[in-house]
Amino acid sequence: MNVNTRYALALDLVDDEAKIAAYEKAHESIWPEVREHLLAQGVLGMEIYRLGTRMFMVMEVDPNVYSEAGMAHASLNNEAIVRWETLMWTFQAPTPWTPEGQKWVPMRRIFQLR
């Protein structure tokens, strides 16, 4: 039985209502190349939630396909993904806990109701 892996990640947005609106608008219809790239890397589902400037992403992946290193390597070698990420970074900001050079930071689960 194949069990998928779920990641919870956090990132902030620049505190500017126009930029936040533009960021949300961009996600109403992501570029087809971005969607195809994510699926090809083993991402099965992705949701992004926002409260103020804080964002929370839930990403479900196929552990037989997805790897963080593979995703990073494939992203750097894909012109459309580099353009998308460059554009997104104009709206995004690191959280106070984000290590230098990173964007989305994994969150640690502290509770699960079973």
Biopython code that builds the backbone (N, CA, C, O; Angstrom):
import numpy as np
from Bio.PDB.StructureBuilder import StructureBuilder

atoms = [
    (1, "MET", "N", (0.840, -1.197, 0.000)),
    (1, "MET", "CA", (0.000, 0.000, 0.000)),
    (1, "MET", "C", (0.876, 1.249, 0.000)),
    (1, "MET", "O", (1.793, 1.370, 0.813)),
    (2, "ASN", "N", (0.598, 2.163, -0.899)),
    (2, "ASN", "CA", (1.359, 3.398, -1.016)),
    (2, "ASN", "C", (0.712, 4.475, -0.141)),
    (2, "ASN", "O", (-0.445, 4.842, -0.348)),
    (3, "VAL", "N", (1.465, 4.972, 0.831)),
    (3, "VAL", "CA", (0.971, 6.038, 1.698)),
    (3, "VAL", "C", (1.630, 7.334, 1.278)),
    (3, "VAL", "O", (2.856, 7.424, 1.217)),
    (4, "ASN", "N", (0.827, 8.330, 0.990)),
    (4, "ASN", "CA", (1.347, 9.629, 0.583)),
    (4, "ASN", "C", (1.890, 10.382, 1.788)),
    (4, "ASN", "O", (1.542, 10.091, 2.932)),
    (5, "THR", "N", (2.734, 11.339, 1.514)),
    (5, "THR", "CA", (3.344, 12.166, 2.549)),
    (5, "THR", "C", (2.744, 13.562, 2.466)),
    (5, "THR", "O", (2.554, 14.103, 1.377)),
    (6, "ARG", "N", (2.449, 14.135, 3.616)),
    (6, "ARG", "CA", (1.889, 15.487, 3.674)),
    (6, "ARG", "C", (2.896, 16.417, 4.338)),
    (6, "ARG", "O", (3.484, 16.095, 5.370)),
    (7, "TYR", "N", (3.077, 17.577, 3.719)),
    (7, "TYR", "CA", (3.934, 18.622, 4.263)),
    (7, "TYR", "C", (3.073, 19.822, 4.622)),
    (7, "TYR", "O", (2.109, 20.140, 3.925)),
    (8, "ALA", "N", (3.428, 20.481, 5.713)),
    (8, "ALA", "CA", (2.811, 21.754, 6.103)),
    (8, "ALA", "C", (3.932, 22.777, 6.114)),
    (8, "ALA", "O", (4.939, 22.600, 6.800)),
    (9, "LEU", "N", (3.754, 23.858, 5.346)),
    (9, "LEU", "CA", (4.811, 24.848, 5.187)),
    (9, "LEU", "C", (4.254, 26.256, 5.405)),
    (9, "LEU", "O", (3.067, 26.507, 5.198)),
    (10, "ALA", "N", (5.126, 27.161, 5.823)),
    (10, "ALA", "CA", (4.704, 28.541, 6.080)),
    (10, "ALA", "C", (5.585, 29.523, 5.310)),
    (10, "ALA", "O", (6.762, 29.267, 5.055)),
    (11, "LEU", "N", (4.987, 30.636, 4.953)),
    (11, "LEU", "CA", (5.672, 31.738, 4.277)),
    (11, "LEU", "C", (4.833, 32.991, 4.484)),
    (11, "LEU", "O", (3.618, 32.899, 4.657)),
    (12, "ASP", "N", (5.450, 34.128, 4.468)),
    (12, "ASP", "CA", (4.725, 35.381, 4.619)),
    (12, "ASP", "C", (4.578, 36.085, 3.270)),
    (12, "ASP", "O", (5.249, 35.752, 2.293)),
    (13, "LEU", "N", (3.691, 37.053, 3.251)),
    (13, "LEU", "CA", (3.522, 37.933, 2.108)),
    (13, "LEU", "C", (3.979, 39.328, 2.500)),
    (13, "LEU", "O", (3.952, 39.695, 3.675)),
    (14, "VAL", "N", (4.395, 40.099, 1.510)),
    (14, "VAL", "CA", (4.708, 41.503, 1.734)),
    (14, "VAL", "C", (3.427, 42.175, 2.239)),
    (14, "VAL", "O", (2.345, 41.923, 1.710)),
    (15, "ASP", "N", (3.548, 43.019, 3.249)),
    (15, "ASP", "CA", (2.380, 43.662, 3.863)),
    (15, "ASP", "C", (1.915, 44.833, 2.997)),
    (15, "ASP", "O", (2.131, 45.999, 3.328)),
    (16, "ASP", "N", (1.269, 44.490, 1.878)),
    (16, "ASP", "CA", (0.790, 45.472, 0.923)),
    (16, "ASP", "C", (-0.466, 44.890, 0.281)),
    (16, "ASP", "O", (-0.390, 43.886, -0.426)),
    (17, "GLU", "N", (-1.610, 45.508, 0.519)),
    (17, "GLU", "CA", (-2.888, 44.952, 0.055)),
    (17, "GLU", "C", (-2.928, 44.725, -1.451)),
    (17, "GLU", "O", (-3.494, 43.734, -1.912)),
    (18, "ALA", "N", (-2.333, 45.634, -2.225)),
    (18, "ALA", "CA", (-2.334, 45.467, -3.684)),
    (18, "ALA", "C", (-1.499, 44.257, -4.093)),
    (18, "ALA", "O", (-1.887, 43.507, -4.990)),
    (19, "LYS", "N", (-0.363, 44.066, -3.444)),
    (19, "LYS", "CA", (0.476, 42.909, -3.752)),
    (19, "LYS", "C", (-0.199, 41.609, -3.307)),
    (19, "LYS", "O", (-0.115, 40.594, -3.999)),
    (20, "ILE", "N", (-0.861, 41.642, -2.164)),
    (20, "ILE", "CA", (-1.574, 40.447, -1.692)),
    (20, "ILE", "C", (-2.674, 40.088, -2.682)),
    (20, "ILE", "O", (-2.858, 38.918, -3.017)),
    (21, "ALA", "N", (-3.400, 41.091, -3.146)),
    (21, "ALA", "CA", (-4.467, 40.850, -4.127)),
    (21, "ALA", "C", (-3.888, 40.283, -5.421)),
    (21, "ALA", "O", (-4.476, 39.382, -6.019)),
    (22, "ALA", "N", (-2.747, 40.800, -5.854)),
    (22, "ALA", "CA", (-2.106, 40.304, -7.075)),
    (22, "ALA", "C", (-1.618, 38.866, -6.899)),
    (22, "ALA", "O", (-1.700, 38.058, -7.824)),
    (23, "TYR", "N", (-1.116, 38.558, -5.718)),
    (23, "TYR", "CA", (-0.649, 37.201, -5.430)),
    (23, "TYR", "C", (-1.822, 36.219, -5.494)),
    (23, "TYR", "O", (-1.722, 35.154, -6.102)),
    (24, "GLU", "N", (-2.920, 36.590, -4.864)),
    (24, "GLU", "CA", (-4.092, 35.719, -4.882)),
    (24, "GLU", "C", (-4.636, 35.581, -6.307)),
    (24, "GLU", "O", (-5.050, 34.492, -6.704)),
    (25, "LYS", "N", (-4.639, 36.656, -7.069)),
    (25, "LYS", "CA", (-5.104, 36.617, -8.456)),
    (25, "LYS", "C", (-4.241, 35.663, -9.289)),
    (25, "LYS", "O", (-4.759, 34.908, -10.111)),
    (26, "ALA", "N", (-2.931, 35.704, -9.071)),
    (26, "ALA", "CA", (-2.022, 34.820, -9.807)),
    (26, "ALA", "C", (-2.323, 33.352, -9.522)),
    (26, "ALA", "O", (-2.107, 32.493, -10.377)),
    (27, "HIS", "N", (-2.817, 33.066, -8.328)),
    (27, "HIS", "CA", (-3.105, 31.685, -7.954)),
    (27, "HIS", "C", (-4.509, 31.223, -8.356)),
    (27, "HIS", "O", (-4.847, 30.051, -8.193)),
    (28, "GLU", "N", (-5.318, 32.136, -8.877)),
    (28, "GLU", "CA", (-6.632, 31.721, -9.386)),
    (28, "GLU", "C", (-6.469, 30.838, -10.618)),
    (28, "GLU", "O", (-7.312, 29.987, -10.904)),
    (29, "SER", "N", (-5.376, 31.054, -11.339)),
    (29, "SER", "CA", (-5.105, 30.270, -12.538)),
    (29, "SER", "C", (-3.593, 30.225, -12.729)),
    (29, "SER", "O", (-3.024, 31.029, -13.467)),
    (30, "ILE", "N", (-2.949, 29.268, -12.050)),
    (30, "ILE", "CA", (-1.490, 29.191, -12.164)),
    (30, "ILE", "C", (-1.100, 28.813, -13.590)),
    (30, "ILE", "O", (-1.893, 28.221, -14.321)),
    (31, "TRP", "N", (0.101, 29.152, -13.970)),
    (31, "TRP", "CA", (0.578, 28.845, -15.302)),
    (31, "TRP", "C", (0.529, 27.339, -15.528)),
    (31, "TRP", "O", (0.845, 26.577, -14.615)),
    (32, "PRO", "N", (0.145, 26.894, -16.706)),
    (32, "PRO", "CA", (0.104, 25.447, -17.003)),
    (32, "PRO", "C", (1.453, 24.768, -16.775)),
    (32, "PRO", "O", (1.498, 23.619, -16.336)),
    (33, "GLU", "N", (2.546, 25.463, -17.068)),
    (33, "GLU", "CA", (3.877, 24.887, -16.862)),
    (33, "GLU", "C", (4.144, 24.621, -15.383)),
    (33, "GLU", "O", (4.830, 23.661, -15.034)),
    (34, "VAL", "N", (3.601, 25.472, -14.516)),
    (34, "VAL", "CA", (3.783, 25.293, -13.074)),
    (34, "VAL", "C", (3.005, 24.063, -12.616)),
    (34, "VAL", "O", (3.529, 23.232, -11.874)),
    (35, "ARG", "N", (1.769, 23.951, -13.054)),
    (35, "ARG", "CA", (0.947, 22.791, -12.700)),
    (35, "ARG", "C", (1.594, 21.498, -13.183)),
    (35, "ARG", "O", (1.700, 20.534, -12.425)),
    (36, "GLU", "N", (2.026, 21.474, -14.438)),
    (36, "GLU", "CA", (2.656, 20.279, -15.007)),
    (36, "GLU", "C", (3.938, 19.920, -14.257)),
    (36, "GLU", "O", (4.215, 18.745, -14.017)),
    (37, "HIS", "N", (4.708, 20.931, -13.892)),
    (37, "HIS", "CA", (5.957, 20.714, -13.148)),
    (37, "HIS", "C", (5.673, 20.079, -11.789)),
    (37, "HIS", "O", (6.318, 19.103, -11.408)),
    (38, "LEU", "N", (4.717, 20.630, -11.070)),
    (38, "LEU", "CA", (4.388, 20.091, -9.746)),
    (38, "LEU", "C", (3.935, 18.638, -9.846)),
    (38, "LEU", "O", (4.391, 17.786, -9.084)),
    (39, "LEU", "N", (3.044, 18.361, -10.778)),
    (39, "LEU", "CA", (2.555, 16.989, -10.945)),
    (39, "LEU", "C", (3.691, 16.047, -11.329)),
    (39, "LEU", "O", (3.760, 14.927, -10.824)),
    (40, "ALA", "N", (4.579, 16.484, -12.214)),
    (40, "ALA", "CA", (5.693, 15.648, -12.653)),
    (40, "ALA", "C", (6.663, 15.347, -11.511)),
    (40, "ALA", "O", (7.345, 14.322, -11.530)),
    (41, "GLN", "N", (6.727, 16.237, -10.516)),
    (41, "GLN", "CA", (7.626, 16.041, -9.380)),
    (41, "GLN", "C", (6.996, 15.198, -8.267)),
    (41, "GLN", "O", (7.616, 14.978, -7.227)),
    (42, "GLY", "N", (5.759, 14.725, -8.487)),
    (42, "GLY", "CA", (5.126, 13.867, -7.493)),
    (42, "GLY", "C", (4.202, 14.588, -6.534)),
    (42, "GLY", "O", (3.750, 13.998, -5.553)),
    (43, "VAL", "N", (3.909, 15.872, -6.799)),
    (43, "VAL", "CA", (2.962, 16.604, -5.959)),
    (43, "VAL", "C", (1.560, 16.182, -6.390)),
    (43, "VAL", "O", (1.173, 16.368, -7.543)),
    (44, "LEU", "N", (0.808, 15.617, -5.456)),
    (44, "LEU", "CA", (-0.532, 15.113, -5.748)),
    (44, "LEU", "C", (-1.612, 16.141, -5.443)),
    (44, "LEU", "O", (-2.673, 16.141, -6.068)),
    (45, "GLY", "N", (-1.343, 17.004, -4.495)),
    (45, "GLY", "CA", (-2.302, 18.036, -4.104)),
    (45, "GLY", "C", (-1.602, 19.142, -3.347)),
    (45, "GLY", "O", (-0.590, 18.920, -2.682)),
    (46, "MET", "N", (-2.162, 20.350, -3.458)),
    (46, "MET", "CA", (-1.561, 21.499, -2.788)),
    (46, "MET", "C", (-2.665, 22.499, -2.476)),
    (46, "MET", "O", (-3.501, 22.807, -3.326)),
    (47, "GLU", "N", (-2.655, 22.998, -1.252)),
    (47, "GLU", "CA", (-3.594, 24.041, -0.833)),
    (47, "GLU", "C", (-2.803, 25.121, -0.125)),
    (47, "GLU", "O", (-1.875, 24.826, 0.628)),
    (48, "ILE", "N", (-3.167, 26.376, -0.365)),
    (48, "ILE", "CA", (-2.539, 27.496, 0.333)),
    (48, "ILE", "C", (-3.635, 28.279, 1.039)),
    (48, "ILE", "O", (-4.650, 28.630, 0.437)),
    (49, "TYR", "N", (-3.419, 28.548, 2.322)),
    (49, "TYR", "CA", (-4.344, 29.333, 3.141)),
    (49, "TYR", "C", (-3.626, 30.600, 3.579)),
    (49, "TYR", "O", (-2.399, 30.624, 3.665)),
    (50, "ARG", "N", (-4.388, 31.648, 3.856)),
    (50, "ARG", "CA", (-3.794, 32.923, 4.257)),
    (50, "ARG", "C", (-4.559, 33.524, 5.424)),
    (50, "ARG", "O", (-5.789, 33.490, 5.462)),
    (51, "LEU", "N", (-3.820, 34.069, 6.366)),
    (51, "LEU", "CA", (-4.368, 34.876, 7.453)),
    (51, "LEU", "C", (-3.481, 36.106, 7.541)),
    (51, "LEU", "O", (-2.326, 36.018, 7.957)),
    (52, "GLY", "N", (-4.024, 37.254, 7.148)),
    (52, "GLY", "CA", (-3.199, 38.469, 7.098)),
    (52, "GLY", "C", (-2.093, 38.276, 6.085)),
    (52, "GLY", "O", (-2.355, 38.029, 4.908)),
    (53, "THR", "N", (-0.853, 38.388, 6.543)),
    (53, "THR", "CA", (0.282, 38.194, 5.645)),
    (53, "THR", "C", (0.904, 36.804, 5.782)),
    (53, "THR", "O", (1.830, 36.474, 5.041)),
    (54, "ARG", "N", (0.419, 35.994, 6.703)),
    (54, "ARG", "CA", (0.974, 34.646, 6.900)),
    (54, "ARG", "C", (0.254, 33.646, 6.015)),
    (54, "ARG", "O", (-0.975, 33.620, 5.960)),
    (55, "MET", "N", (1.035, 32.817, 5.317)),
    (55, "MET", "CA", (0.459, 31.769, 4.484)),
    (55, "MET", "C", (0.841, 30.407, 5.038)),
    (55, "MET", "O", (1.894, 30.229, 5.651)),
    (56, "PHE", "N", (-0.043, 29.461, 4.804)),
    (56, "PHE", "CA", (0.144, 28.085, 5.249)),
    (56, "PHE", "C", (-0.166, 27.191, 4.058)),
    (56, "PHE", "O", (-1.263, 27.267, 3.505)),
    (57, "MET", "N", (0.772, 26.350, 3.651)),
    (57, "MET", "CA", (0.569, 25.459, 2.520)),
    (57, "MET", "C", (0.547, 24.017, 3.006)),
    (57, "MET", "O", (1.385, 23.601, 3.806)),
    (58, "VAL", "N", (-0.423, 23.269, 2.509)),
    (58, "VAL", "CA", (-0.483, 21.834, 2.722)),
    (58, "VAL", "C", (-0.192, 21.205, 1.365)),
    (58, "VAL", "O", (-0.865, 21.484, 0.373)),
    (59, "MET", "N", (0.827, 20.351, 1.345)),
    (59, "MET", "CA", (1.226, 19.713, 0.100)),
    (59, "MET", "C", (1.270, 18.207, 0.333)),
    (59, "MET", "O", (1.946, 17.725, 1.241)),
    (60, "GLU", "N", (0.546, 17.481, -0.495)),
    (60, "GLU", "CA", (0.557, 16.029, -0.422)),
    (60, "GLU", "C", (1.349, 15.503, -1.608)),
    (60, "GLU", "O", (1.111, 15.894, -2.751)),
    (61, "VAL", "N", (2.301, 14.606, -1.323)),
    (61, "VAL", "CA", (3.189, 14.112, -2.366)),
    (61, "VAL", "C", (3.246, 12.588, -2.361)),
    (61, "VAL", "O", (2.954, 11.939, -1.356)),
    (62, "ASP", "N", (3.625, 12.043, -3.498)),
    (62, "ASP", "CA", (3.894, 10.621, -3.632)),
    (62, "ASP", "C", (5.359, 10.420, -3.243)),
    (62, "ASP", "O", (6.247, 10.863, -3.971)),
    (63, "PRO", "N", (5.636, 9.761, -2.109)),
    (63, "PRO", "CA", (7.019, 9.628, -1.654)),
    (63, "PRO", "C", (7.889, 8.788, -2.587)),
    (63, "PRO", "O", (9.115, 8.822, -2.477)),
    (64, "ASN", "N", (7.282, 8.040, -3.494)),
    (64, "ASN", "CA", (8.045, 7.255, -4.457)),
    (64, "ASN", "C", (8.558, 8.117, -5.612)),
    (64, "ASN", "O", (9.421, 7.684, -6.376)),
    (65, "VAL", "N", (8.032, 9.326, -5.738)),
    (65, "VAL", "CA", (8.419, 10.226, -6.832)),
    (65, "VAL", "C", (9.060, 11.497, -6.296)),
    (65, "VAL", "O", (10.095, 11.931, -6.802)),
    (66, "TYR", "N", (8.453, 12.101, -5.272)),
    (66, "TYR", "CA", (8.865, 13.408, -4.776)),
    (66, "TYR", "C", (10.096, 13.327, -3.888)),
    (66, "TYR", "O", (10.225, 12.424, -3.062)),
    (67, "SER", "N", (11.004, 14.290, -4.072)),
    (67, "SER", "CA", (12.085, 14.535, -3.118)),
    (67, "SER", "C", (12.368, 16.031, -3.147)),
    (67, "SER", "O", (12.275, 16.665, -4.198)),
    (68, "GLU", "N", (12.708, 16.588, -2.004)),
    (68, "GLU", "CA", (12.997, 18.015, -1.946)),
    (68, "GLU", "C", (14.167, 18.375, -2.854)),
    (68, "GLU", "O", (14.134, 19.393, -3.546)),
    (69, "ALA", "N", (15.200, 17.535, -2.848)),
    (69, "ALA", "CA", (16.368, 17.813, -3.689)),
    (69, "ALA", "C", (16.005, 17.715, -5.171)),
    (69, "ALA", "O", (16.441, 18.534, -5.979)),
    (70, "GLY", "N", (15.206, 16.710, -5.521)),
    (70, "GLY", "CA", (14.785, 16.556, -6.912)),
    (70, "GLY", "C", (13.938, 17.723, -7.376)),
    (70, "GLY", "O", (14.097, 18.215, -8.493)),
    (71, "MET", "N", (13.032, 18.165, -6.507)),
    (71, "MET", "CA", (12.177, 19.310, -6.835)),
    (71, "MET", "C", (13.025, 20.557, -7.026)),
    (71, "MET", "O", (12.814, 21.307, -7.980)),
    (72, "ALA", "N", (13.976, 20.788, -6.137)),
    (72, "ALA", "CA", (14.830, 21.976, -6.239)),
    (72, "ALA", "C", (15.648, 21.942, -7.524)),
    (72, "ALA", "O", (15.745, 22.947, -8.228)),
    (73, "HIS", "N", (16.232, 20.795, -7.829)),
    (73, "HIS", "CA", (17.045, 20.663, -9.040)),
    (73, "HIS", "C", (16.192, 20.873, -10.293)),
    (73, "HIS", "O", (16.578, 21.618, -11.193)),
    (74, "ALA", "N", (15.041, 20.219, -10.347)),
    (74, "ALA", "CA", (14.155, 20.345, -11.513)),
    (74, "ALA", "C", (13.651, 21.776, -11.665)),
    (74, "ALA", "O", (13.485, 22.261, -12.784)),
    (75, "SER", "N", (13.408, 22.450, -10.552)),
    (75, "SER", "CA", (12.913, 23.824, -10.602)),
    (75, "SER", "C", (13.960, 24.777, -11.165)),
    (75, "SER", "O", (13.640, 25.656, -11.966)),
    (76, "LEU", "N", (15.212, 24.599, -10.745)),
    (76, "LEU", "CA", (16.290, 25.471, -11.222)),
    (76, "LEU", "C", (16.560, 25.299, -12.705)),
    (76, "LEU", "O", (17.094, 26.199, -13.354)),
    (77, "ASN", "N", (16.189, 24.141, -13.243)),
    (77, "ASN", "CA", (16.444, 23.849, -14.649)),
    (77, "ASN", "C", (15.215, 24.034, -15.533)),
    (77, "ASN", "O", (15.203, 23.599, -16.684)),
    (78, "ASN", "N", (14.191, 24.674, -14.998)),
    (78, "ASN", "CA", (12.957, 24.887, -15.752)),
    (78, "ASN", "C", (12.724, 26.399, -15.841)),
    (78, "ASN", "O", (12.420, 27.047, -14.839)),
    (79, "GLU", "N", (12.868, 26.946, -17.036)),
    (79, "GLU", "CA", (12.775, 28.397, -17.232)),
    (79, "GLU", "C", (11.444, 28.971, -16.744)),
    (79, "GLU", "O", (11.420, 30.040, -16.135)),
    (80, "ALA", "N", (10.344, 28.274, -17.005)),
    (80, "ALA", "CA", (9.026, 28.765, -16.580)),
    (80, "ALA", "C", (8.930, 28.808, -15.058)),
    (80, "ALA", "O", (8.358, 29.745, -14.501)),
    (81, "ILE", "N", (9.482, 27.805, -14.385)),
    (81, "ILE", "CA", (9.421, 27.770, -12.915)),
    (81, "ILE", "C", (10.297, 28.875, -12.337)),
    (81, "ILE", "O", (9.916, 29.516, -11.357)),
    (82, "VAL", "N", (11.453, 29.101, -12.925)),
    (82, "VAL", "CA", (12.312, 30.197, -12.463)),
    (82, "VAL", "C", (11.588, 31.529, -12.617)),
    (82, "VAL", "O", (11.640, 32.358, -11.707)),
    (83, "ARG", "N", (10.915, 31.758, -13.743)),
    (83, "ARG", "CA", (10.155, 33.004, -13.941)),
    (83, "ARG", "C", (9.016, 33.117, -12.936)),
    (83, "ARG", "O", (8.797, 34.186, -12.366)),
    (84, "TRP", "N", (8.272, 31.997, -12.710)),
    (84, "TRP", "CA", (7.154, 31.991, -11.753)),
    (84, "TRP", "C", (7.673, 32.317, -10.355)),
    (84, "TRP", "O", (7.118, 33.179, -9.675)),
    (85, "GLU", "N", (8.727, 31.640, -9.925)),
    (85, "GLU", "CA", (9.250, 31.853, -8.582)),
    (85, "GLU", "C", (9.803, 33.263, -8.415)),
    (85, "GLU", "O", (9.673, 33.856, -7.344)),
    (86, "THR", "N", (10.412, 33.800, -9.453)),
    (86, "THR", "CA", (10.905, 35.179, -9.400)),
    (86, "THR", "C", (9.736, 36.146, -9.236)),
    (86, "THR", "O", (9.806, 37.080, -8.438)),
    (87, "LEU", "N", (8.662, 35.921, -9.991)),
    (87, "LEU", "CA", (7.469, 36.755, -9.856)),
    (87, "LEU", "C", (6.857, 36.611, -8.465)),
    (87, "LEU", "O", (6.518, 37.612, -7.834)),
    (88, "MET", "N", (6.713, 35.376, -7.981)),
    (88, "MET", "CA", (6.092, 35.148, -6.673)),
    (88, "MET", "C", (6.892, 35.804, -5.555)),
    (88, "MET", "O", (6.317, 36.294, -4.583)),
    (89, "TRP", "N", (8.214, 35.815, -5.690)),
    (89, "TRP", "CA", (9.044, 36.398, -4.640)),
    (89, "TRP", "C", (8.836, 37.908, -4.525)),
    (89, "TRP", "O", (9.186, 38.491, -3.498)),
    (90, "THR", "N", (8.277, 38.558, -5.548)),
    (90, "THR", "CA", (7.972, 39.987, -5.439)),
    (90, "THR", "C", (6.801, 40.214, -4.488)),
    (90, "THR", "O", (6.608, 41.328, -4.002)),
    (91, "PHE", "N", (6.019, 39.171, -4.217)),
    (91, "PHE", "CA", (4.876, 39.257, -3.305)),
    (91, "PHE", "C", (5.193, 38.654, -1.935)),
    (91, "PHE", "O", (4.556, 38.993, -0.938)),
    (92, "GLN", "N", (6.171, 37.769, -1.897)),
    (92, "GLN", "CA", (6.440, 36.975, -0.700)),
    (92, "GLN", "C", (7.527, 37.592, 0.159)),
    (92, "GLN", "O", (8.324, 38.410, -0.300)),
    (93, "ALA", "N", (7.538, 37.174, 1.429)),
    (93, "ALA", "CA", (8.563, 37.606, 2.380)),
    (93, "ALA", "C", (8.851, 36.439, 3.314)),
    (93, "ALA", "O", (7.940, 35.674, 3.631)),
    (94, "PRO", "N", (10.081, 36.283, 3.759)),
    (94, "PRO", "CA", (10.376, 35.192, 4.682)),
    (94, "PRO", "C", (9.710, 35.429, 6.032)),
    (94, "PRO", "O", (9.515, 36.573, 6.444)),
    (95, "THR", "N", (9.367, 34.349, 6.714)),
    (95, "THR", "CA", (8.870, 34.486, 8.089)),
    (95, "THR", "C", (10.058, 34.881, 8.969)),
    (95, "THR", "O", (11.201, 34.802, 8.520)),
    (96, "PRO", "N", (9.813, 35.300, 10.200)),
    (96, "PRO", "CA", (10.936, 35.612, 11.093)),
    (96, "PRO", "C", (11.811, 34.392, 11.391)),
    (96, "PRO", "O", (12.939, 34.547, 11.859)),
    (97, "TRP", "N", (11.312, 33.188, 11.129)),
    (97, "TRP", "CA", (12.018, 31.949, 11.433)),
    (97, "TRP", "C", (12.597, 31.273, 10.201)),
    (97, "TRP", "O", (13.087, 30.147, 10.288)),
    (98, "THR", "N", (12.549, 31.942, 9.058)),
    (98, "THR", "CA", (13.020, 31.355, 7.808)),
    (98, "THR", "C", (14.535, 31.468, 7.694)),
    (98, "THR", "O", (15.076, 32.571, 7.772)),
    (99, "PRO", "N", (15.233, 30.336, 7.508)),
    (99, "PRO", "CA", (16.683, 30.408, 7.297)),
    (99, "PRO", "C", (17.020, 31.164, 6.004)),
    (99, "PRO", "O", (16.245, 31.155, 5.048)),
    (100, "GLU", "N", (18.154, 31.798, 5.992)),
    (100, "GLU", "CA", (18.619, 32.548, 4.826)),
    (100, "GLU", "C", (18.601, 31.656, 3.584)),
    (100, "GLU", "O", (19.041, 30.507, 3.621)),
    (101, "GLY", "N", (18.085, 32.206, 2.489)),
    (101, "GLY", "CA", (18.073, 31.484, 1.229)),
    (101, "GLY", "C", (16.895, 30.537, 1.032)),
    (101, "GLY", "O", (16.813, 29.881, -0.006)),
    (102, "GLN", "N", (15.983, 30.448, 1.996)),
    (102, "GLN", "CA", (14.818, 29.588, 1.852)),
    (102, "GLN", "C", (13.565, 30.432, 1.698)),
    (102, "GLN", "O", (13.573, 31.635, 1.961)),
    (103, "LYS", "N", (12.476, 29.778, 1.262)),
    (103, "LYS", "CA", (11.185, 30.439, 1.132)),
    (103, "LYS", "C", (10.185, 29.733, 2.047)),
    (103, "LYS", "O", (10.048, 30.082, 3.219)),
    (104, "TRP", "N", (9.503, 28.754, 1.505)),
    (104, "TRP", "CA", (8.546, 27.991, 2.298)),
    (104, "TRP", "C", (9.301, 27.166, 3.335)),
    (104, "TRP", "O", (10.229, 26.430, 2.999)),
    (105, "VAL", "N", (8.897, 27.294, 4.595)),
    (105, "VAL", "CA", (9.585, 26.608, 5.683)),
    (105, "VAL", "C", (8.657, 25.550, 6.280)),
    (105, "VAL", "O", (7.499, 25.836, 6.584)),
    (106, "PRO", "N", (9.169, 24.324, 6.447)),
    (106, "PRO", "CA", (8.338, 23.270, 7.043)),
    (106, "PRO", "C", (7.910, 23.630, 8.460)),
    (106, "PRO", "O", (8.678, 24.183, 9.246)),
    (107, "MET", "N", (6.670, 23.300, 8.755)),
    (107, "MET", "CA", (6.144, 23.496, 10.099)),
    (107, "MET", "C", (6.172, 22.142, 10.814)),
    (107, "MET", "O", (6.098, 21.096, 10.169)),
    (108, "ARG", "N", (6.277, 22.163, 12.130)),
    (108, "ARG", "CA", (6.304, 20.944, 12.934)),
    (108, "ARG", "C", (4.920, 20.700, 13.494)),
    (108, "ARG", "O", (4.344, 21.570, 14.147)),
    (109, "ARG", "N", (4.380, 19.503, 13.237)),
    (109, "ARG", "CA", (3.068, 19.170, 13.795)),
    (109, "ARG", "C", (3.209, 19.002, 15.289)),
    (109, "ARG", "O", (4.108, 18.310, 15.767)),
    (110, "ILE", "N", (2.303, 19.648, 16.035)),
    (110, "ILE", "CA", (2.335, 19.530, 17.503)),
    (110, "ILE", "C", (1.104, 18.820, 18.040)),
    (110, "ILE", "O", (1.050, 18.508, 19.229)),
    (111, "PHE", "N", (0.107, 18.554, 17.188)),
    (111, "PHE", "CA", (-1.104, 17.874, 17.628)),
    (111, "PHE", "C", (-1.770, 17.206, 16.452)),
    (111, "PHE", "O", (-1.770, 17.727, 15.336)),
    (112, "GLN", "N", (-2.341, 16.040, 16.716)),
    (112, "GLN", "CA", (-3.151, 15.344, 15.711)),
    (112, "GLN", "C", (-4.259, 14.609, 16.432)),
    (112, "GLN", "O", (-4.007, 13.815, 17.339)),
    (113, "LEU", "N", (-5.484, 14.876, 16.025)),
    (113, "LEU", "CA", (-6.645, 14.183, 16.597)),
    (113, "LEU", "C", (-6.875, 12.907, 15.810)),
    (113, "LEU", "O", (-7.013, 12.943, 14.588)),
    (114, "ARG", "N", (-6.915, 11.804, 16.490)),
    (114, "ARG", "CA", (-7.146, 10.507, 15.841)),
    (114, "ARG", "C", (-8.481, 9.959, 16.271)),
    (114, "ARG", "O", (-8.871, 8.874, 15.840)),
]
sb = StructureBuilder()
sb.init_structure("model")
sb.init_model(0)
sb.init_chain("A")
sb.init_seg("    ")
for serial, (resi, resn, name, xyz) in enumerate(atoms, 1):
    if name == "N":
        sb.init_residue(resn, " ", resi, " ")
    sb.init_atom(name, np.array(xyz, "f"), 0.0, 1.0, " ", f" {name:<3s}", serial, name[0])
structure = sb.get_structure()
